[in-house]
Amino acid sequence: MSTIKRDRYVLAGSGPTDEDLRHDAELTRAELAETVERLRHKLDVRARMREAAQHRMALWHHAVDAATGRGHDLARAARDNRAAVLGVTGGLAALIALVVLASRR
């Protein structure tokens, strides 16, 4: 979106010249074209929904990529520390077995 400056000055007591009027008409046309374009975009609901969907899909892809990267990092850490993973897994299995046995009594 551009901004349009009106920087023409008229001397006191004199009317605007033809050039001033042409310049003013050009500025008015430019402002009107900009307003029409903003209204066209605002009323084009299908295009706005498409843009919003594309934005959401980009966010979703970014989140999936980040989660995948973390998953790969965890898998790499598990491969590098097999003893720790086996120890934690064994501890969880023992805890589950205790909970099951305690609930039967």
N, C-alpha and C positions, 0 to 999 in steps of 0.2 A: 504494500500500500504506500503510495507516494503522498507527499504533502505539496500543496500548490501555494506558492506565495504570491500575493498581490502587492506589487511594489511600485505601482504607478502613483504619481502625485500630480495634482492639478493646482495651478496657481489660483489664489483667491480672486474671484471676479471673472475668471475665464472658464468656459465650458470645456468638456473633454474634446480632444481632437479625434479625427477619424481613426488615427492610429491607436489612440487610447481605447476607443470603442471596439476596434478589431481585436486588440490584445485582451480586453475584458471578455469578448465573445469566445476567444480561444480558451481562456481560463475556465469559463463557464462550461464549455463543451467538455474539457478535460475532467472537470469535477463531476459532471453529469455521467460521463462514460465510466468513471471510477465508481460512482454510486450504483449505476446499473449493473456493473460487474459484481459488486458486493451483494446486491439483491439477487442476481442470477445464481450466485454460489449458494446463498442462504436458502433459496427456494428449490434448489436441486437436491432434494432429500436423498435420492438414490446415490448420487455421487458422494454425499456426505456420509451415508451409511457405509459405502464401499471404503472410503478413507478410514473410517473408524474401525471397520473390520480388519483392514490391512494393518492398522496400528496395533490392534489387539493381537493379531497373528504374529507380528514382529516381536511383541512382548512375550508371547507364549514360546516362540522359538528360542528367544534369549533365555527364558527360564529353563526350558528343556536342555539347552546346551550347557547351562551352568550346572544343572542337576546331574547330567551325564558326566560332566567333568569331575564332579565330586564323587560320583559312583566309581569312576575309573581310579580316582585317587584312593578311595577306600579299598578297592580290589587290589591295587598295587601294595598298599600298606598291609593288607591281610596276607598277600603272598610273601612279603618281606618278613613278616613276623608270625610265621605259622605256629610256633610254640605258644605265643600269647593267645592266638585265636583258638587253638585247641584247649588251652587252659580255661578261657572264658566259656567256651562251649561246654566243657566238662562240668564247670561250676554251675552253669544254668541247668544242665541235665540233672545234676544232683539236687539242686533246689526244687526243681519240678517234681522229682521223685519224692522228696520229703513232704512237699505240699500234698501230693496224691496220697501218700501213706497216712499223713495226719488227718486228712479228711475222711478216711475210711474208718477211723477209730471213733 
